[in-house]
Amino acid sequence: MNKRRFLAFVSATMASFLLAIVFQLRVPSPIVTAQPNATLLVSTAASLKDAMEEIRENYQQRTPGISINYNFGASGALMQQIQQGATSDIFISAAKKQVDTLEQSGIIVVDTRSILAKNRLVLIVPKLTVGVTSFYNLTTDNIKKIAVGEPRSVPAGEYAEQVLQKLGIYHKLKPKFVYGNNVRQVLAAVEAGNADAGLVYQTDAAISNKIKIVVAADEKYHSPIVYPMAVLKQSKNITAARQFIKYLSSEEAKAIFDKYGFITTGI
């Protein structure tokens, strides 16, 4: 009997000792911390300015830890800035070509690339202008200056050239061209009366009460006007950038783009 009690005492003591060792050696559970606050810089085509400003306000309200800053400009100029090492987290272009170039250089996170929206190219004139009803009227002596985007860096300028070449009037009109460094400069030139006509996106024309749309270009006369977007590999906030890209494709964001005249269906 005494022997049994002794063995039981020894067993209990050993168990307690071993249990104490286990507790002392146990590795603590990792502490899960929230994602730190982040500031994203989005290099984006100037024609997206109004929609993107509203989107920023909405997104920062729903995601307080994320701040969104924009670098608006011509898509070609923005692409060159990125190629030369300028810091940015996301690139949104007004044409495929610029994003294609960055992808070929290994600069974008390929699985984040998608199409944000589409647009249309329109011919505009100052609001009180009469006698201009088609692109062919641009060849008359009454039209002395035509504002277009610089085609090497402004996609709207490249689309404009494509349309005018297809219509067979490009070479006759070229001496009349005054160039803008982005599509908003083209709009401003027509608004101020510094150009008798201009070619801009329909979304730019929609924000102005100083001009009127003459006609929209036939889409078969130019490359598709699309806005590709992608996260850049240089980003130090790739997770936050991915989340913002995802939001830009959400129904809430699409409703904002639609409100400003962009096309978000069928892309």
C-alpha positions in Angstrom: 0.0 0.0 0.0 2.8 2.4 1.0 4.6 1.4 -2.1 1.7 2.3 -4.3 1.3 5.7 -2.6 5.0 6.4 -3.1 4.8 5.6 -6.8 1.7 7.7 -7.2 3.5 10.6 -5.5 6.6 10.2 -7.7 4.4 10.1 -10.8 2.5 13.2 -9.9 5.6 15.1 -9.1 7.3 14.2 -12.4 4.2 15.2 -14.3 4.1 18.6 -12.6 7.8 19.1 -13.3 7.5 18.2 -16.9 4.4 20.4 -17.3 6.3 23.4 -15.8 9.1 22.9 -18.3 6.7 22.8 -21.2 5.1 26.1 -20.1 8.5 27.7 -19.7 9.7 26.6 -23.1 6.5 27.4 -25.0 7.0 29.9 -27.8 4.5 32.8 -27.6 1.8 33.2 -30.2 2.7 35.8 -32.9 1.0 39.2 -32.3 -1.2 40.1 -35.3 -0.9 43.8 -36.1 -3.0 45.9 -38.4 -1.5 47.0 -41.7 0.3 50.3 -41.2 -1.1 53.5 -42.7 0.1 54.1 -46.3 0.2 56.9 -48.8 -0.2 56.0 -52.4 0.9 58.1 -55.4 -1.2 57.5 -58.5 0.2 58.7 -61.8 -2.9 59.1 -63.9 -4.0 60.6 -67.2 -5.2 64.2 -66.9 -8.6 63.4 -68.5 -9.5 61.3 -65.4 -9.0 64.2 -63.0 -12.6 65.0 -62.0 -13.6 61.4 -61.5 -10.5 60.5 -59.7 -10.8 63.4 -57.3 -14.3 62.2 -56.3 -13.1 58.6 -56.0 -10.3 59.7 -53.6 -12.7 61.4 -51.3 -15.0 58.3 -51.2 -12.1 55.9 -50.8 -10.3 57.8 -48.0 -13.6 58.0 -46.1 -14.0 54.2 -46.2 -10.3 53.4 -45.7 -9.0 56.0 -43.2 -5.5 54.5 -43.0 -4.8 55.1 -46.8 -4.1 58.5 -48.3 -4.3 58.9 -52.1 -2.2 61.5 -53.9 -2.3 62.1 -57.7 0.2 63.1 -60.3 -2.0 64.1 -63.3 -0.4 64.6 -66.7 -0.1 63.3 -70.3 0.2 59.5 -70.4 3.4 59.6 -72.4 5.1 62.1 -70.0 4.0 60.1 -67.0 5.4 56.9 -68.5 8.8 58.6 -69.1 8.8 59.8 -65.5 8.3 56.3 -64.3 11.0 54.9 -66.7 13.4 57.5 -65.3 12.8 56.3 -61.7 10.1 58.8 -60.5 8.4 57.3 -57.5 4.8 56.1 -58.0 2.6 53.2 -56.9 0.0 53.0 -59.7 0.0 54.1 -63.3 -3.3 54.8 -65.2 -2.8 55.6 -68.9 -5.2 56.9 -71.5 -3.9 54.3 -74.0 -2.5 50.8 -74.1 0.8 51.7 -75.6 2.3 53.3 -72.5 1.4 50.4 -70.2 2.6 47.9 -72.8 5.9 49.7 -72.8 6.2 49.5 -69.0 5.2 45.9 -69.0 7.8 45.0 -71.6 10.4 46.7 -69.4 9.3 44.6 -66.4 8.1 47.6 -64.4 4.5 46.7 -63.7 3.0 44.0 -61.5 1.4 42.1 -64.4 -1.4 40.4 -62.6 -2.8 43.8 -61.5 -3.2 45.1 -65.1 -6.8 45.7 -66.2 -8.9 48.2 -68.1 -10.5 50.9 -66.0 -12.8 52.5 -68.6 -13.3 53.7 -72.2 -13.9 57.1 -73.8 -14.9 58.8 -77.0 -13.0 61.4 -79.1 -15.1 64.5 -80.0 -14.7 67.6 -82.1 -15.4 70.8 -80.1 -15.7 74.5 -80.9 -16.4 77.6 -78.8 -20.1 77.8 -77.8 -21.1 80.6 -80.1 -19.4 79.2 -83.2 -21.7 78.6 -86.2 -21.0 76.8 -89.5 -19.0 73.9 -88.2 -21.0 70.6 -88.4 -18.3 68.1 -89.3 -14.6 67.4 -89.4 -14.5 68.5 -93.0 -15.5 72.0 -92.0 -12.1 72.3 -90.4 -10.5 72.7 -93.8 -12.3 76.1 -94.4 -10.6 79.4 -94.0 -12.8 80.3 -91.1 -10.9 77.7 -88.9 -7.4 79.1 -88.4 -6.3 77.2 -85.3 -7.1 73.7 -84.2 -6.0 72.5 -80.7 -4.8 68.9 -80.4 -2.7 67.0 -77.9 1.0 66.6 -78.6 0.7 63.1 -80.3 4.1 61.8 -79.0 3.0 62.1 -75.4 -0.8 62.8 -75.4 -2.9 59.8 -76.5 -5.8 62.1 -77.4 -3.5 63.8 -79.9 -2.5 60.5 -81.4 -6.2 59.5 -81.7 -6.9 62.8 -83.4 -4.2 62.3 -85.9 -5.5 58.8 -86.7 -9.0 60.2 -87.3 -7.9 63.0 -89.5 -5.7 60.7 -91.5 -8.5 58.3 -92.1 -10.7 61.2 -93.3 -7.9 62.3 -95.7 -7.6 65.8 -94.3 -4.7 65.5 -91.9 -2.0 67.1 -94.1 -4.2 70.0 -95.0 -5.0 70.7 -91.4 -1.6 70.1 -89.8 -0.4 73.7 -90.4 -3.3 74.9 -88.2 -2.5 72.7 -85.3 -1.7 74.2 -81.9 -0.5 71.6 -79.4 -1.4 71.0 -75.8 0.8 69.1 -73.3 -2.3 67.3 -72.1 -6.0 67.1 -73.1 -7.1 69.7 -70.5 -4.8 72.2 -72.1 -6.5 71.5 -75.4 -9.9 72.1 -73.8 -8.7 75.3 -72.2 -7.4 76.7 -75.5 -10.8 76.3 -77.1 -12.6 77.7 -74.1 -10.4 80.8 -74.1 -10.9 81.3 -77.9 -7.2 80.7 -78.5 -8.2 77.9 -80.9 -11.2 77.8 -83.3 -11.7 74.1 -82.7 -10.2 71.2 -80.8 -10.3 67.4 -80.4 -10.8 66.2 -76.8 -12.5 63.3 -75.0 -16.2 63.5 -74.5 -15.6 63.5 -70.8 -13.6 66.7 -71.0 -16.2 68.4 -73.2 -18.9 67.5 -70.6 -17.3 69.6 -67.8 -17.3 72.8 -69.8 -20.1 75.2 -70.5 -17.9 77.4 -72.8 -17.8 74.9 -75.7 -20.1 72.6 -77.6 -19.6 69.2 -79.2 -19.8 69.2 -83.0 -19.5 65.5 -83.6 -18.0 62.3 -82.1 -15.3 60.6 -84.1 -16.2 57.2 -85.6 -14.5 54.6 -83.4 -13.4 52.6 -86.5 -11.1 55.5 -87.4 -8.9 55.3 -84.3 -7.4 52.8 -81.9 -9.6 51.9 -79.0 -9.7 54.6 -76.3 -9.1 52.7 -73.2 -7.6 53.4 -69.8 -5.3 50.5 -68.6 -4.1 50.6 -65.0 -1.5 48.6 -63.1 0.5 48.6 -59.9 4.2 49.4 -60.3 6.9 47.0 -59.0 8.7 50.0 -57.4 5.8 50.5 -55.0 6.6 50.2 -51.3 2.9 49.7 -50.6 1.9 47.0 -53.0 -0.8 45.5 -50.8 -2.5 48.9 -50.4 -2.0 49.6 -54.1 -3.7 46.3 -55.0 -6.6 47.2 -52.8 -7.1 50.6 -54.4 -6.9 49.0 -57.9 -9.6 46.6 -56.8 -11.8 49.4 -55.6 -11.4 51.2 -58.9 -13.1 48.2 -60.6 -15.9 48.1 -58.0 -19.5 49.0 -58.8 -19.2 52.0 -56.6 -16.3 53.4 -58.5 -17.8 52.5 -61.9 -20.9 54.6 -61.0 -18.6 57.6 -60.5 -16.8 57.1 -63.8 -20.2 56.7 -65.5 -21.4 60.0 -64.0 -18.5 61.8 -65.7 -19.2 60.2 -69.0 -16.7 57.4 -69.1 -17.8 54.0 -70.4 -17.4 51.1 -68.0 -19.5 48.5 -69.7 -18.2 46.0 -72.2 -14.5 46.2 -71.2 
